[in-house]
Amino acid sequence: MKTLARLTLISISALGAACTTVAAPVPAPSGAGVPVAQSLGTRQCESGGRTLQALAQSLRDAGVTVLAQACGHDGRMRPAVCGAPDGMLGIIEIPAHQLAKARSLGFVTLASLPDAQRQDCPLPR
């Protein structure tokens, strides 16, 4: 009977470990600047939102140099509900001296999103 109890405990521990995910911080795309992020504005089950290219262009239009760009996810849990935000981010690396300008455009430093993870960009719908 002791063996059965041990096997049950081991099984439960293994299942718990399998269900646990640890979010690794998103590294800077090239390491030459500061990664900033902004929501792409995409929603579950819907088309729309902005593309990563449009987000990067908004920085360029404001005179901010774009060093690299990638997509990501903010890492927050969300209920699966059509029309709800999906958490997709545009991650753009910029020179550190231009951070204030990017913040004035609504970008946040990637470091302020500790659960963010790099992810493939959403396909256009």
trRosetta pair geometry for C-beta under 8 A, 3 or more apart (Angstrom, degrees):
i j d omega theta_ij theta_ji phi_ij phi_ji
1 4 5.6 -51 -154 33 39 113
1 5 6.6 39 149 -18 67 103
2 5 5.7 -55 -151 36 35 112
2 6 6.4 35 151 -19 67 105
3 6 5.7 -54 -149 36 32 112
3 7 6.3 32 154 -18 66 106
4 7 5.8 -54 -146 37 30 111
4 8 6.4 33 154 -21 63 106
5 8 5.7 -53 -149 35 30 113
5 9 6.4 30 153 -18 64 107
6 9 5.7 -56 -148 38 31 111
6 10 6.2 30 154 -18 66 107
7 10 5.7 -53 -144 38 31 111
7 11 6.2 34 155 -21 64 107
8 11 5.7 -55 -148 36 29 112
8 12 6.4 27 156 -17 64 106
9 12 5.9 -54 -146 37 30 109
9 13 6.3 30 155 -18 64 108
10 13 5.7 -57 -148 38 30 112
10 14 6.3 30 155 -20 65 107
11 14 5.8 -55 -147 36 29 110
11 15 6.4 28 156 -17 64 106
12 15 5.8 -55 -148 37 31 110
12 16 6.4 33 154 -20 64 106
13 16 5.7 -55 -149 36 30 112
13 17 6.4 29 154 -17 65 106
14 17 5.8 -55 -148 37 31 110
14 18 6.3 32 153 -22 65 107
15 18 5.6 -54 -147 34 32 112
15 19 6.5 23 157 -14 65 109
16 19 6.0 -64 -150 39 29 105
16 20 6.5 30 154 -27 65 109
17 20 5.8 -57 -148 27 33 114
23 75 4.8 45 -124 -140 156 137
23 114 7.5 110 95 135 124 67
23 115 4.5 65 76 -150 168 64
23 116 7.4 117 169 51 130 21
23 117 5.6 -114 -151 -58 95 108
24 117 6.8 79 57 -113 69 92
25 110 7.8 111 -174 139 94 104
25 111 7.7 18 -154 -113 132 58
25 114 6.7 -56 -94 -153 96 56
25 116 7.1 42 -145 66 56 83
26 35 6.9 -129 106 127 107 163
26 70 7.9 -171 -177 90 128 133
26 72 5.5 -21 -93 -118 157 147
26 91 6.3 -102 137 -120 151 161
26 110 5.8 -93 69 -179 112 134
26 116 5.0 -56 -7 114 120 102
26 117 6.0 161 -67 -134 97 21
26 118 4.8 128 -130 -45 105 83
27 31 7.6 -17 164 -71 105 84
27 118 7.7 -32 36 -34 68 132
28 31 5.2 129 85 -81 118 39
28 32 7.7 -164 139 28 132 45
28 33 7.0 179 -167 69 135 55
28 34 7.3 -93 -113 -139 128 19
28 35 4.6 -158 -114 -34 74 111
28 68 7.7 103 163 61 76 132
28 93 5.5 87 -170 -105 94 124
28 110 7.6 167 -87 46 67 147
29 35 6.6 127 -4 -96 82 113
29 67 7.5 162 74 103 114 91
29 68 3.5 -157 101 119 135 135
29 69 6.8 -15 -55 -7 170 8
29 70 5.1 171 -92 -15 118 118
29 91 6.8 150 -45 118 110 108
29 93 4.8 -128 39 -21 106 129
30 33 7.6 38 65 19 96 83
30 67 6.0 -122 43 140 130 109
30 68 4.4 153 -13 -34 109 148
30 93 6.0 -158 29 68 90 167
32 67 5.4 -146 78 -177 116 150
32 68 7.6 118 38 -10 105 114
32 93 6.8 92 61 150 80 135
32 95 8.0 -43 131 -94 89 65
33 67 4.8 146 7 14 134 152
33 68 7.9 172 38 21 111 93
33 93 4.6 127 66 168 108 92
33 94 5.3 -147 150 90 144 24
33 95 4.9 -92 -121 -88 122 30
33 96 6.0 -163 -156 -37 71 66
34 93 6.8 155 74 -151 29 67
34 94 6.0 -32 63 65 82 73
34 95 7.4 28 17 141 89 15
34 96 4.8 101 -24 -95 117 69
34 99 5.6 -4 71 -84 155 113
34 109 6.4 -56 170 -126 113 99
35 91 5.5 1 -171 -177 113 99
35 92 7.1 148 -151 77 63 29
35 93 5.0 -39 -90 -90 66 75
35 109 7.2 92 86 -164 62 64
35 110 4.0 -6 105 -2 108 137
35 111 8.0 124 67 -27 92 73
36 91 7.5 164 82 -153 35 53
36 92 5.7 -26 64 67 84 82
36 93 7.7 145 15 -102 69 25
36 94 5.9 -7 7 14 117 115
36 99 7.1 164 -67 -131 126 76
36 102 4.9 -161 -25 149 179 146
36 103 7.8 -127 -134 -64 137 63
36 107 4.0 43 159 161 127 127
36 108 6.5 156 -159 77 81 27
36 109 5.8 -59 -106 -102 70 40
36 110 6.5 -140 -105 -31 16 80
37 72 6.7 -61 -123 56 131 128
37 74 7.9 149 140 -91 145 82
37 89 4.5 -1 -169 -178 117 129
37 90 6.5 160 -150 79 63 50
37 91 4.9 -21 -95 -99 93 67
37 92 7.4 153 -89 19 41 69
37 107 6.6 141 62 -158 25 84
37 108 6.0 -33 62 65 79 79
37 109 7.7 38 16 149 84 14
37 110 5.1 94 -20 -89 113 76
37 113 6.1 -47 53 10 147 147
37 116 6.7 -140 -50 -126 172 159
38 55 6.0 -177 67 -152 117 126
38 89 6.8 141 71 -154 26 79
38 90 5.6 -13 60 54 78 98
38 92 8.0 -10 14 12 95 111
38 105 7.9 -63 -71 116 151 92
38 106 5.8 73 -122 113 127 94
38 107 4.9 -76 -52 -103 107 68
38 108 7.2 131 -81 15 63 74
39 42 8.0 -148 170 20 86 65
39 74 7.6 -21 -93 -45 87 127
39 85 7.0 -34 -157 -157 139 129
39 87 7.7 -89 -124 -146 98 25
39 88 7.1 91 -158 80 66 58
39 89 6.1 -60 -101 -103 39 63
39 90 7.8 39 122 11 9 81
40 49 4.8 50 136 169 87 123
40 50 5.2 -140 -163 62 66 78
40 51 7.4 28 -151 -110 112 12
40 52 7.1 -44 -103 -67 118 62
40 55 6.8 -83 -108 -48 71 138
40 71 7.4 0 -50 -134 139 100
40 88 4.5 -35 31 106 124 105
40 89 6.5 -175 -20 -120 88 11
40 90 5.5 113 -76 -34 86 91
40 122 7.2 175 104 18 160 121
41 48 7.2 -82 122 133 98 91
41 49 4.1 168 88 -132 77 76
41 50 5.4 69 34 2 116 88
41 85 7.8 -76 -146 -124 32 98
42 46 7.7 176 -172 78 65 86
42 48 6.8 156 -121 89 58 67
42 49 3.4 -37 -74 -48 64 164
42 50 8.0 -113 -47 35 79 51
42 85 7.5 98 82 -152 50 63
42 86 5.2 -41 104 38 95 118
42 88 4.8 11 41 40 123 130
42 122 5.7 111 -119 16 171 164
43 46 4.4 9 81 46 104 122
43 48 6.7 8 23 68 100 112
43 49 6.9 177 -3 -53 67 110
43 82 7.8 69 144 -179 101 50
43 83 5.5 -5 167 -154 133 27
43 84 6.4 152 -156 76 90 23
43 85 5.9 -64 -105 -97 71 36
43 86 6.1 153 -141 -19 19 93
44 78 7.8 -170 -42 121 133 134
44 80 6.7 180 -164 -155 157 58
44 81 6.4 111 66 77 143 43
44 82 5.5 -125 107 -114 95 37
44 83 6.7 -38 64 23 84 25
44 84 5.3 9 20 57 118 76
44 85 7.7 49 -13 105 85 10
44 86 5.0 136 -60 -77 72 99
45 82 3.5 -36 44 -125 150 96
45 83 6.8 -35 61 -30 110 53
46 82 6.9 114 -37 -173 90 84
46 83 6.3 72 -30 -92 132 51
46 125 7.6 165 140 68 31 157
47 124 7.6 42 -145 -179 104 62
47 125 3.7 -139 -98 83 95 114
48 125 7.9 -35 -2 54 48 116
49 88 7.3 51 -180 69 159 127
49 122 7.6 46 74 60 145 145
50 54 4.6 -123 -170 80 98 126
50 55 5.4 110 127 -55 130 89
50 90 7.3 -51 98 -34 110 137
51 54 4.6 98 54 4 81 99
51 55 7.0 -143 95 -4 45 86
51 121 7.8 46 -157 -177 75 131
51 124 7.6 -17 -91 -82 113 100
52 55 5.6 -55 -150 36 34 114
52 56 6.3 33 152 -17 67 106
52 69 5.6 138 166 155 115 125
52 70 7.6 -81 -145 149 147 8
52 71 5.7 -98 -72 -70 133 89
52 90 4.7 160 -121 -123 71 104
52 92 8.0 160 -168 -68 88 97
52 121 5.5 -79 -18 -117 131 134
53 56 5.8 -54 -147 38 31 110
53 57 6.2 34 152 -23 64 107
53 69 7.9 124 -85 112 46 162
54 57 5.5 -52 -146 35 32 114
54 58 6.7 41 152 -26 63 98
55 58 5.8 -47 -156 24 32 113
55 59 7.3 30 147 -13 59 99
55 69 7.8 148 83 -147 104 131
55 90 3.9 97 83 88 165 174
55 92 6.7 -157 122 -39 106 132
56 59 5.8 -54 -162 34 39 111
56 60 6.5 38 145 -18 69 105
56 66 4.8 58 -163 -119 103 159
56 69 5.0 -51 -78 -84 133 151
56 90 7.2 -139 -44 175 75 133
56 92 5.5 164 -99 -110 82 134
57 60 5.3 -51 -145 38 39 113
57 61 6.1 45 154 -25 69 103
58 61 5.7 -48 -145 33 30 114
58 62 6.7 22 154 -11 60 108
58 105 6.4 152 138 -177 110 138
59 62 5.9 -67 -154 42 32 106
59 64 4.0 -71 178 70 91 121
59 66 5.6 113 88 -67 129 100
59 92 6.2 -174 -11 131 158 159
59 94 6.7 -126 -174 -87 145 130
59 102 6.3 5 -122 -107 111 92
59 105 6.8 177 -94 72 67 166
59 107 7.6 30 -87 -40 112 145
60 63 7.7 64 -178 -59 32 12
60 64 6.7 -92 -76 64 28 68
60 65 7.8 54 -106 -113 70 27
60 66 5.9 -52 -63 -10 94 114
62 101 6.0 164 137 167 119 113
62 105 5.8 -120 -26 -70 169 137
63 98 7.9 -152 114 -137 79 124
63 101 6.8 -86 77 -173 93 158
64 94 5.4 -23 173 -138 111 136
64 98 4.8 140 -131 162 87 138
64 101 5.3 -176 -75 102 108 126
64 102 5.6 96 -123 -69 160 88
64 105 7.8 -103 -10 3 144 146
65 94 6.2 132 76 -148 66 77
65 95 5.5 40 59 -5 118 108
65 98 6.4 159 28 -6 81 162
66 69 6.2 -2 -179 -49 119 108
66 92 5.7 -59 -134 -169 97 115
66 93 7.5 96 -167 69 57 59
66 94 6.5 -45 -105 -92 43 80
67 93 4.4 -67 68 103 106 101
67 94 6.3 168 4 -101 98 24
67 95 6.9 120 -41 -48 123 64
68 92 7.3 171 87 -154 49 49
68 93 4.3 22 49 33 90 122
69 90 6.9 -19 -163 -175 105 92
69 91 6.9 147 -159 85 53 57
69 92 4.8 -9 -106 -107 85 76
69 93 7.2 -137 -67 17 43 74
70 91 4.7 -21 69 67 84 109
70 92 8.0 178 27 -76 57 41
70 118 5.8 -21 144 -139 136 105
70 121 7.9 -143 -175 -56 48 96
71 88 6.4 -21 -171 -169 109 98
71 89 6.7 141 -168 78 57 58
71 90 6.5 -41 -109 -106 62 48
71 91 6.8 144 -129 15 8 91
71 118 7.4 101 86 -163 53 63
71 119 5.7 -71 113 79 95 72
71 120 6.4 16 68 144 129 20
71 121 3.8 156 -26 -85 147 68
71 122 7.2 -177 -156 -7 157 64
72 88 7.5 143 83 -160 39 54
72 89 4.4 -25 72 65 88 110
72 90 7.8 144 28 -109 82 5
72 91 4.7 54 -3 -30 122 124
72 110 8.0 64 45 -131 167 115
72 116 5.3 41 149 179 135 102
72 117 6.0 172 -162 89 94 37
72 118 5.0 -61 -101 -109 94 38
72 119 5.3 110 -137 20 34 84
73 87 5.0 49 -163 122 82 107
73 88 6.0 -40 -99 -101 69 46
73 89 6.4 178 -92 9 14 95
73 116 6.8 169 85 -149 45 62
73 117 5.4 -10 55 59 92 87
73 119 4.7 41 -17 -3 100 145
74 87 4.4 -118 32 -164 98 96
74 89 5.7 117 -57 -43 75 119
74 113 5.7 -95 -142 -161 78 129
74 115 6.6 48 152 86 58 96
74 116 5.5 -41 -133 -95 37 81
75 87 7.4 -166 14 177 26 137
75 113 7.1 142 24 164 113 95
75 114 7.8 -94 66 96 153 51
75 115 2.8 -160 105 135 142 94
75 116 5.2 -120 -13 -75 114 25
75 117 5.5 110 -78 -8 98 92
76 87 5.6 -163 50 -111 91 133
76 115 6.5 109 -58 89 55 142
78 81 7.7 -110 155 24 96 90
78 84 6.1 172 175 129 124 131
78 85 7.1 -129 -122 83 154 72
78 86 7.1 -155 62 -131 159 36
78 87 6.2 -161 -19 -31 135 120
79 84 6.8 78 72 23 81 173
81 84 4.3 69 75 -13 98 127
86 122 7.8 81 91 -76 148 142
88 119 7.4 -110 -124 78 80 129
88 121 7.9 86 -167 -144 126 52
88 122 5.7 -36 -114 -27 163 119
89 113 7.5 127 -86 130 162 174
89 116 6.5 -22 20 -139 158 119
91 110 6.1 46 -137 -90 107 128
91 116 7.6 130 -83 164 125 137
91 118 7.1 -75 24 -106 155 79
92 102 7.9 -161 85 -136 115 136
92 107 7.4 -72 51 -129 111 143
94 98 5.1 -99 156 79 119 116
94 99 6.9 154 90 -79 118 57
94 102 5.6 167 36 -53 163 144
95 98 4.9 76 69 9 88 106
96 99 5.8 -14 -167 -30 47 114
98 101 5.0 -45 -173 37 76 118
98 102 6.2 78 130 -23 85 99
99 102 5.7 -58 -149 38 35 110
99 103 6.2 36 154 -21 69 105
99 109 7.2 8 -150 -78 120 102
100 103 5.7 -53 -148 36 31 113
100 104 6.5 34 152 -23 63 103
101 104 5.7 -53 -153 31 32 113
101 105 6.9 24 150 -13 62 106
102 105 5.7 -63 -156 39 36 109
102 107 4.1 -45 161 54 94 137
103 106 7.8 122 -174 -12 33 7
103 107 6.0 -91 -85 68 36 77
103 108 7.2 67 -116 -97 79 42
108 112 5.0 -91 163 63 114 134
108 113 6.8 106 103 -34 123 103
109 112 4.9 99 67 -6 83 100
110 113 5.8 -65 -161 43 47 103
110 116 6.0 -109 -162 66 86 154
111 114 7.7 19 -179 -78 45 66
113 116 4.0 56 120 -33 115 119
122 125 8.0 -33 151 -29 111 94
